[in-house]
Amino acid sequence: MVLRTFGWSFAATVVALAAAFLYQGVTAFVLVAVLAILEISLSFDNAVVNAKVLERMSPFWQKIFLTVGVVIAVFGMRLLFPLIIVAVTAGMGGPVKAFDLALDDPDAYQHAMESAHPLIAAFGGMFLLMLFLEFVFQEHPERWLPWLEEPLARLGQVNQLPVVVAGLALVLVSGIYADDPGNVMIAGVLGIMTYILVNGLGELFSEVGASAARAGFFLFLYLEVLDASFSFDGVVGAFAISSDPIVIALGLGVGAMYIRSLTVYLVRKGTLSEYIYLEHGAHWAIGALAVCMLVSIARDVPEWLTGGLGAGLILAAFLSSVVHNLDRRSAAADAGSGTDPEADPEAGPVTESEAEPVADSDAGADVSPERLEDGEYASRNASPIPAARTPEGQRRQ
């Protein structure tokens, strides 16, 4: 199961590390390994949310997500996307020139990427914030933090409250903290609109029973935008480790492969139904990541804090699920070992020596297994064991 699910990820790890070693030796080898670990730690909550959406997709679109989606995630978001961002913000005219800049002048490339960070953080932060708010403002059969989730679910009865809260957060961030409030506001609004459009279309075609192709396509598109929002933080944070686009693409690409494999593993093992609070923990981790991204528009947020918050919340949710399952099994075991409430509490168990042979109502009756199977004896003696304890005179009456 593990080898079948993670086989491609293991192979990608070997290929990426070998390519890094051939590219720049031991230094690149170590950097790729560190970047892969960084991507996995920042995106574990992404795998949990992906698994929840993947359960709603047909097998065909699940395969598309794991093949075409991986290509988009690795080469599109981890390699091409940063080049496009730098090309647009620096006015270079295309990603090829940005790629040349990254190879010739890594410091200038890193500076251009950091200059675009407020817009990237506003778009991705608002998209993830909408995802978090939509979850916490809904009713759920199980609640991980009832003291907090119950009031939020009651507030969620107000129509479009997630949009209102997200819009208010965007106004505060862009108006108070951002150096370029206009562009940050536009990027944040685009993030909100993208979430509403992609998520709404996916749910629409799923609920109205439209063709599986259209429903699967929009769910696939939703997952890709979700992956892009998660990758923003990893791509920007990768520059703290290396400014080489090849090293970044190799490291983050390996991490993306493991996240996809982990998504499939969660679906096939039914982990989300077994550990019922994992989904809650993942969404709270997404909320923490969204807040960190919005704060990073004006303040530096260390990667260890972002990754630590997400991993800590998911670990806490997992442990809570384990405790819940143990309590449920213990309660079921106690219920299964209970005594018959109609039994005489003072009467002890009947031992083999105390029990008399079961006799038929007629003297010398043959109580053979064949007659028991035919049901003859049972029909003539509805309660054979009490009859065996009845005095002889009463038995003949």
N, C-alpha and C positions, 0 to 999 in steps of 0.2 A: 504493500500500500504506500509506504513512504517513498520507496525507490520509484514506483510508478508515477507518483505525484510530483516528486521533487527531482526526478531524473534529469530533465532539461535544465533545471537550475544548477544542479551539480556540474553538468557539462559546460554550461555557460560560465560558471566560476573558473573552471580549469582553463577554458579558452581565453577569458578576459585576463586572468593573472599571467598566463603565458605571453599574451600580446603585450601586456604592460611591461613585463620583464624584457622582452625584445625591443620595446620602444625606448625605455629610459632606464633599464636595469632594475636594481633592487629598490631604488627610491620610488619609482612608479609602481612597482609590485606592492609595496607597503601602502602607498596612498590609495590604490584601487581597493585594497582590502578594507582600509579604514572607511572609505566612502561608502562601500557596500554595507558595512555595519551601520553607518550613520543613516542611510536610506531606510534600512529595515526598522531601526529603532523609531524613526520619525513616522513610519507609514504602517505600523502594525494595526492601528485603528482603521486605516484604510482597508485592510484585508477583511476585517470584521464587517464593515459596512458593505464592501463589495460582495461578500458571501450572501448577505441578506437580499441584495438585489439579484444576484446570480441565481438564486433559488426560483425566481419568477421567470427566468428566461428558458426558452426551449433548448434542447441539447445542441441544435445547430448553432444558435447564437452564443451558447457557452463556448463552443469550439472557436467561433470567430473571436470572442473576447480573449481566448488563450493563445491565439495565433496572430491574427491581424492586430489585435489590441496590444500584444507584447511588442510588435514592431513599432507601433505608434508610440507606446510608452518609452521604449528604449531610445529609438532614433529620433522620434518626433519631439518628445518633451525633454529628454535629457541631453540631446545634442543640437537639434535644429532650433528648438524654441529659444534657448539663450542667445543663439546667433541672430535670430530675427529680432529679438528685443534690443540687442545692442545696435543692430543695423538701423532700426527705426529711431531709437532715442538719439543716436549719434549722427543720424542723417547720412549713412554710408551708402545707401542705395541697394543693398542686398546682403544676404547672409554670407556670401563668398568672401566679400571684403572684410566682414566681421571675423570670419575664420582666419583670414590672413593676418588681421590685427592681433588675434589671440595667439598666433604662433610667433609673430614678429615682436609684439610689444604686449606681453601678458599684463603688465601693470595698467596700461591704458585700457585694455579690454575689461579688466576687473573694475576699474573706475566707472566705465560706461555702464556696466551691469549694476553696480551699486547705485548709480544715479537713477536707474529705472526701478529700483526696489520699491519706492512708495506706491507706484502705480500697480506693480505686481501684487504687493501686499494688500492693497485696497480691493482689487478684483478677487483674489483668492480668499482673503479674509471674509469678505461679505458673502461669497458663495458658501463657504463652510459655516458661517454664522447662521445663514438661512437654513442649512441642513440641520444644525443643532436645534434651532428654535422650533422648527417644524416637529421635531421629535419630542421635545420636552413639553410642548403645549398640547400634546395629544394624550388621550386616555390609553392606558396599556393594562393588560390583564395582570402583569406582575410589575411591581415597583421596587427598584433597588434602594432608593432613598425616599421612602414615603413621606417623611416630614417635609421634604422639599418638592418632590415630584407631584404630590397630590394638590397643593395649592397652585402650582404651575399649570396642571391639567385643568383645574377649574377656571383659571384665567384664560386658558386656550379656547374657551367657549366664545370669546369675543372674536368676531370674524376678522380675518386678515391681521391678527395681532402679531405674528412673526414679521410681517412686512413692516408694520409700524415700529416695532422694537429695533429691527435692523436699520431702518431709515433713520431713526433717532440716533443710533450709535454712529452711523456714517456722518451725520451732521456734526456731532460732537467731535469726532476724530478729525474730519477735514477742516472744520472751522476753528478748532483750538490748537491742534498739534501739527497739522501739515504745513510745510513751507510753501507748497503749491496747492492750495485748497481746491481750486477749480478742477484741475486734472485728477486729483485724488477723488473728488466727488463723482466725476464722470466714470472713472474706473470702478468705483464702488457700486454705482447704479447699474453699470453693465454686469457686474457680478451678480447682483440681485435679479436682474432681468434674465440672465442666462440660467440661473437656478430655476426660476419660475417657469420659463419656457421649456427647458429640457425635461425637468422632472414632471411638469404638468402634462406634456405630450406623452411621455412614457406611461403615466397612470391612466390617461384618457384612453389610449388604445388598448390597454390591458383590461380596463373595466367594461368598456362597451363591447368587448368581444371582437374587436377588429382583427385583421389578419395577423397571424403570428409574426410575419415578416416585418410589418410596420411596428408592432409593439416591441419586438426584439431589437429593431434598429434604434428606436428612441431610448430603450433601456441601455443599449450598448453605447449610444452617444452620451447618455447621462453618466455612465461609468467612466468614460474617457475624460469628460470634463471634470468629474470628481478626482480622477487620478491627476489631472493637470493641476488642480487646486492644491492637492497634497504635494505635488512635485515642486511647486513654486518655492516652498520653504527649503526643501532639500537642495535645489539648484543654487539658490542664493547662499545657503549655508556652506555649500561645497567650496565656495571661493575662499573661505577661511582656511581651507586645507590645501587647495591647489587652484591655480588659475588656468591650467592647461585644459582646453576643451576635450581633448582625447582622453585624458585621465579621468575627468569628471564624467564623461559619457560611459566609460568602461565601468567605473565604480558604481555610479547610480543605476546603470543598466542592469548590473548583477543584482543589486538590491531590488529593482523592480521585478526581475524574474522570480525572486523568492517570494515577493508579496503576491504575485499571481498564483504561484504554486500553493502558498498558504491559503489563499482564497478557495481554491479547489479542494484542498484538504478539509477545510472547515465545512464545506458543503457536503462532501462525500461522507464524512464522519458524523454529520448531524450535530456538530458541536454547539451550535447556537441554541438548539432545542434542549440539549442536555445541560448546558451551563447558561441558565436563563438570563443572568444579569450581564453577560458579556456584551450584548448589544447596547445596553444602557451605559456600561463603562466606556465603550467605544465612542458613543455620541457625546458623553461628557468630555472625553479626551479631544474630540473634534471641537467642542466649544472652547476648551482651553487653548487649542492650537489657533483657532480663529482670533481669540483675544490677543494672543502673543503676536500674531501677524499684524493686527491693527495697531498694537502698541509699537511694533517695530517700525512703523512709518516715521516716528519721531525719536524713538529710543532704540538702542542696541539691546537685543534680547539674545542671550547666549543659547547656542544649540543644545547644550546639556540640559537647560531648563525646559525647553520645548519638548525634547525627547523624554526627559524624566517625568514631566507631568503626564504625558500620554501613556507611557509605560506603567507609571504608578497607578493611574486610574483603572487601566485595564486589568492590572494584577489584582487590585482591590476587588474589582467586580468578579474576577475569576474565583478568588478565595471566598467571596460571599456566596457564589453559586455552589461551591463545594460544600460549604457549611449548610446551605439550604438543602442540598441533596442528602447529606448525612442525617439531618433532622427529619426529613420526610421518610427516609428508609427506617429510621429508628421508630417513628410513629407507626409505620406500617407493620413493623415487627411486633411492637407492643399490642397492636390491634389483633394480629394473627395469633398471638399466644394467650388471648383472654379465655376465661372459663365460661361455661354455659350458665347464664343467669338463672335458669329454671332448675339447675341441679341443687340437691340438698347440700348446703355448705358443711354440715356435720358428718355426712356420709363419706367414708373413705373410698378409695378405689376397690373394685371387686377383684380379688386375687384369683389365680387359676384354681387353687385348692377349695375356695369357697363356692365356686360356680358348680352347679349340678348339671348333669347332662340334660339336654333339651329333649323333652318327651312330647310325643303327639298326644292329642286329646283322647285318642283311643289307645287302650292298653296294648303294648307291644307293637305300636305303629312303627313302620320302617321310615326313618327320616334319612334317606339316602341323598347323596349329591344330585342324583338324577332327578329325584322328585323336587328338590329345591330349585333346580334349573327350570323344571316345568312349571313352577309356581303353585303346585298343588298344596304344598305344605303352608306356604305363605298365605294362601287364601283361606285356609281352615283355621289358622292361628295367627291372628293379626299381631299379637305381641308375645312371641315365644319365650323371651327371657323372663318377664314377670311370671308367666305361667309355671316356669320351672321352680320358682320360689314359693308358689302357692301350696298350702297344705293339701294332702292327698284327698281328703274328703271334699274340700271345696272344688278341687279340680274335676271330681267326678260329677258334680252337680250340673 
